[in-house]
Amino acid sequence: MGSDMLKLKNLFLPTIVLVTVLMISCQNEQNPVEPSSGFTSHELNKVTIPYGATIDSAAFFINVTTAFGEEVTVHRITRYWEEMFVTWNNFVSGFDANVEGYLTPVGPGWHSVDVTSLVNSWFDQTYPNHGMLLKESLPDTIQFYTSKEESHSPYLKIWWTLNGSHGFDSTSAFADTYIRSDSGYVNSGGALELITGWQDTTEKQTLVKFEFEIVYTGCTRGYGYWKTHSIYGPAPYDSIWALLGEDSPFFLSNKTNYQVMWTPPSGGNVYYQLVHQYIATKLNFLSGADPSEGQEAFDDATDLFETYTPEYIGGLKGNNPLRQQFIGLKSELAQYNGGEIGPGSCQSEEEVTLAW
C-alpha cells in the first residue's frame, strides 16, 4: 500500500495522548485483543517499571493496513541496530530463529502478540534489548503496517505487580524499519510503512525496538541499621535480608554474611571495615535504592573480596597501596550508605548507630 493511501486512511483514525498510570489494578485488562485506540508517533519513548516489580504480561501492538490472513512470526533480535543505518546486508539475519509469538492479521486494524517471555528476558538481563523482528512464515504473500513515522505507531504495553499492587505502562516504538533482500544496501528507516513477506523472490522483514527503564524509589540505610535488623535481631527483622541470606558464605572469609557484619576490625583490619559497608550497600541495592552512585565502588570491592582473605589484608600495615585501596572504597560506600551521595538516606531516627 502506498504512503498516500496510508495518509488518507490515517486521517480518519482517532489519536490520544497516553497518560502513564502506575500502581493501579489492571487485572481486567490483561492481554486485550486490541486497544481502544492507538498511539501517535513519539508520544512516549520509554516504559517505566519500578524496581523489584514482577512482569505479569506484555503485549506488542501493531496497526495493520493491508492483511491477507497469513501468519507472521515474532523473533528476538540478537544484535545492535540503528533505524537510519540498518540494511539487509549489515543486519545479516541478526535474530533468534526461535519464535516468541505469532500474529495472523485477518483484516486492517490493531493486532496484538503476547511477548511476555521476551520482555522478561530483557528485564532480567538474560538478553540485551535489541527489539523484535517480524517475518512471514510462508512465501508468496506480503502485508503492510503503520510505522512510527505516521500516526498509530507500533507500541508495547507491560503489566506488572509490586508488593500486591498492580500497574502498567506503555510506549510507542523507539525505532522501526523494514529491510529487503533485493536492496541489501538500502536503508528504509524513514519509511511511512512497515512490511513483511515476499514480492516474487524478494523478502521483507520488519524490525521494531522499544526502550524501558527501571525506576528506583528506595533510600539508603547505614551499616548500623542493617547489622541489627537481620533475622537474628536485636532490632525488628527487615525482610530485605532474605534476598541476600544471613547464613550465605561471604567470599573467602570462611564466615557468613551475618558473621562478618558482626566481626570487629581488630587491629585496624580494613578488610572488615570494607565488608561492613559493602554488605550494607548490597542490601540497599536490593531494597530499591538507585545503585548508580555506588555501583563502581561496589564492583571494585567485589573484585578485592574475590581475591583476598581477611587474614592477608589484616597483615598489611600503614600506607600499603592495597590497604589504602580498601580504605578508599570503604569511604566511598559509607558516603553512599549515609546519603551523602546517591538517592539519599532514609529517616535518621530509624538508624541504629553501632561503630567500632
Order of alpha helices (4+ residues) and beta strands (2+ residues): alpha-beta-beta-beta-beta-beta-alpha-beta-beta-alpha-beta-beta-beta-beta-beta-beta-beta-beta-alpha-alpha-alpha-alpha-alpha-alpha-alpha
